[in-house]
Amino acid sequence: MINKNMETAYKVILFYKFINLDNPESVRDEQRALCQSLNLKGRILVGVEGINGTLEGSSTDTDKYRQAMAADSRFADMAIKESAGTGKAFAKLKVKVREEIVTLGAGRFDVARETAPELSAEELAELYKNNDDFVILDLRNDYEVKAGYFDKTVNPELRNFRDLTAKIKELAHLKDKKVVSVCTGGIRCEKATCLLKREGFNNIYQLKNGIHDYMVKYPGQNFKGTLFVFDDRMVTDVVPEIANKVVVGRCSYCGAASESFYNDDSYSPSLKIIACEQCFAINAASLRPVVADTKL
């Protein structure tokens, strides 16, 4: 999925695909060599269930990566989303093999067979336009939701994605309601809806290609705020300008509008919180600017 208006010196590309990979170590080595040849930085997880990655590089090099993946029969149909980069989104390249390419910890799923039906960005926009009876189930971490969210959102307040299994009972009242699950690029929804369907959610859908795709096509419409991302940009509006943007993030101390993230080290492990510049200065002993969690 190419945003034709995104003509910048650097691009960040986001992608995943659930596909059976018999030899993830071989794919890891191929991906590392390809990325190194194109001077790309970022992180890629490879496993028997597929691939999941975010990379940054020059517009030329990210386009070459896209072309290389399109020429690989395993990944030719993989959606690759992009947004403007800074050239500093990642410090290095990490390509790792993991048991799960997104960690839910709920066992194995046949994602292609078990995942929920998709709704396109256009179909979701139509639900809003018609004022349909539905809710958005945001499957991102709680601090991500605080920076930006859809109208009609139910926030299960996940500290981590793997906490979803423990939240199922709290979400039981949604089992017979029309539910559209959302996340950044789609990968968490693909796996989470497998679990939710097993748990009796009978009318559940997922937003195809995630919030990122919706923001490209409908900037400032029904999604308020900004998109949290797991790189050193921390947040992105995805498109260059949003005329009617609403800042929904609020300083955890004074409540002022803010989209700046910090680590609150008074908690163990540290929590990501939103704080304004003034409160950061006052509480600097316990707060520090967030450096994206790039652990693999």
N, C-alpha and C positions, 0 to 999 in steps of 0.2 A: 504494500500500500504506500504509494508515493505522494507526498504533499508537494504539488507542482510549484507552490509559492515559496518553498523552503530553499532559497538560494543563498546559502551561507558558506563561509570558508570551512567550517567544521560541522559535522553532523553526528548526532547520537542515534544509533539504530538499535531497535528493540525487537526481539524475535523469539519464538519457541515453536516446537512441534513435538507432539506425542507420537512416537513411532518406535517400533521394536528395533533396537540396535543390538545385534548379537555380540559385537566387539566394540564396546564404548571406548576402550583404551586406544584402539586404532583411530576412531573418530576424533578423540581428544588430540592425538598427535597430528592428524590432518588439519584440524582447526588451528592448533597452535602455529603450525608452519605457515598456513594461509594468512593468519593475522599478522605474524611477524613480517611476512613478505610485503604486506600492505601498510606497515607501521600503525596498526590499530592497537588501541589499548582498551581495557575493559575486563569483563569476566564472562566466562562461558561454563555452564555445567552440562556435562554429558552423562547419560546413564542408559541402562537397558530400556528405559521408558521414553527416551528421546533427548532433546537438546533445548537449552534455555540460555539466552545470552543478551548482553547489552554491551555495545562497543562504541567507541568514538574514534573518528579519524577525519582526514580532509574529505571534502565532498567527493573528490575524485576517487580516493581510496575506498570510501564506504560504498560508492557505486560499483567499484570493481569487486568488492566482497559480495554485493548483491548479485552481480552477474555470475560469479563463481558458484554461488549457492543455487541459482536458477539452472545452471548447467549440470547440477548433481541430481539425479533422478529421485534420490531420497528426500530432498529438500526443495524441489522445484516449485511446489505449490505452497511453500511456507510464506505466510504474511510477514513482511518486514516493515515495521513502523519507524518513522524518523521524526526528529525534532532538531532544532538549532543547537549546536554544540558551542563550547567555549575554547576547545583545545586543551582544557584542564579538567575535564570531567572525571578522568581516571589517571592515577599515577603510574599504573603499570598494567600489564596483561596477565590475567590468570585464567587458565583453562584446566578444569578439574573433572575427574570422574566421581560421581556421587550416586548413591542408591536411589535417591529421588531428585528429580530436577527442580521440584518445588516441594518443600518438606511439609507434609500434612501429618504423617505418622499414623495413618489409619489403615495401613495395609495396601495391597495391590488392587488396582482397578483396571478394567478393560475400558480405558477412557473413550475410545472411539464408539463403543457400544453403550456405555453406561452414562455418559455425560448428558446434560440437559440440552434441549433444543436451543438454537441460537436465535437471537433477535438482532437485526442489523441496527446501526445507528438511526437509519431512516425509520425503521419500525418503532423504535423507542420514542423518537420524536413524535410520531403519529399517536402513540399512546398518550403522551402529554397533551398534544393538541386536542384530542377527543376527551380529555379528562377521564380516562379509563380508571377503573378500580384496580389498582395494583400498588405494590410497594417495591422499593429498591433495597436489596440486601447487599450492603457494602462489605466485601470480604477482605478488605485491606486492614492493616494495623490501625489501631485507634488514632494514633498521632497523624497518620496519613489522612484520615477522614476529616480531622479538625482543620486541615488546610484547604479542603475543597470537597464538595459533595453534591449529589443530585437532590432535587426536590423529591419529596416522598421517601427519603432515606431512612432505613432502619439500620442503626449502627450496633452490631453485637459487642463492640468494645473489645476487640481482640488485641492482646498485647503482641502476640505472634500468630501467624497463620495456623500453626499446629494447635492452637487453643480452641479451634472450632469444635472439635469433638466434645469438649467439656461444656460448650455453649448450646448444644443441640436442644436440651430440655427447655432452656430459656426462650428458644425460638419456636417451640411447639405450636404456639398460637397462630403461626403463619402457614401451617401445613396445608390448609385447604384454601389459602388465599393465592392470588396470582402474584408470583414473586419473580423479579428480574434481578439476578445476581450480577454484581459488577466488581471489577478490579482494574488495575492499571492497564494491562495489555491483554488480559484474557486467560492467562495460564492458571491462576488460582481458581477461577470460576470453573474451568474445565474439570479440575480434579475435585473441588469442593462439592459441585453439584452431583457428582457420582455418589458421594457420601450422603448428601441430603436426600437424594432420591431413595437410597436404601433405607433411610430413616423415615420415609413416608411423606415427603414433600411432593405432592401430586400435581402441582401446577407451577412448576419452576422452570425458568428460562435463564439464559446467560447472554450478556451483551457481547456480541461478536467483536473481537479485536479490542475490547475493553474501552475504558474511559478515554484513553488516548485517541482512538478513532473518532469517538463522539465529539471530542473537543475540536478536532480538525474540521469536522463537517458542520458542527453547530456551535461555534465559539460563543460563549456567554449565554447560551440558551439552556435553561433547566439544570445546568451544572454551574454552581457558584464557587468561586475561589480559584485555586490553582492546583496543579497536580504534583504531588510529592513523588520524587524519583530517587532511586538508590545509587546516586553518583554525587560528585561534589558540587553539582548545580543545586541540589536539594529540592528545588521546585522549578516547574516550567509551566508556562501558559500554552505550550505546544505550538500555537500560532503566534506570529510576531506581534499582533495588536488585537486586543479585544475592547471594542468601544464601550461596551456596557458591563465591563468586568466589576464584580463585587468582591471585595476582600472579606472573607468570612473568618479567617484565622484571628484568634484573639490572644493577646499576651496573657500568660498564665498568672501574672502577678497583678497587673492593673486593668486588664481587659481591653486595652487599646488595640485597634486593628493592626495586625502584623502578619507577615509570612516568613519571618526569620526563625530558623530552628537552632536550638542549643541543646547540649547534653546537660542534664541535671544530675550531677554526681553525688547529690545527697541521697540518691537511691542506689541500691545495689541489686541487680546490675543497673547501670545508668539508664535514665529515661530520656527520650527525645521530647522536648517541649517547645512551644512557641513563646517567644518573649520579644518585647520591644527593645530598642537600643538603650533606652534609659534604664529599664529594669535589669538588662544584662550588665550594665556598668555598676549598678548598685549591688547586684548579687554575683559579681564576677568570681568570688571565692568558690562558689559551688557550681557555677555555670561556665561552659566553654562552647565556642562555636562548633557546630556539628561537622565532623568529617564523615562522609558517607561510610556506612558499614559495608565494606567490600569483602568481608570474610567469605570464603567458599567452603 
